[in-house]
Amino acid sequence: MSWEEFYTYYLADITRNTVYQYGKLKLRAAYKKEGAVKKIVAKMPSQIVL
């Protein structure tokens, strides 16, 4: 099992049946809310320009 497969399984498992349920094919609406986006952007390295 690769690290990608491991973390994909892990994220899917710990978020199952929550509003933050992880899936590789589609980003859930809970991650697209303004507050969530601001938190994600704040954690990104400064070299990444949006």
Secondary structure as UniProt FT lines:
FT   HELIX           3..15
FT   TURN            16..17
FT   TURN            19..20
FT   HELIX           29..32
FT   HELIX           34..43
FT   TURN            46..47
//
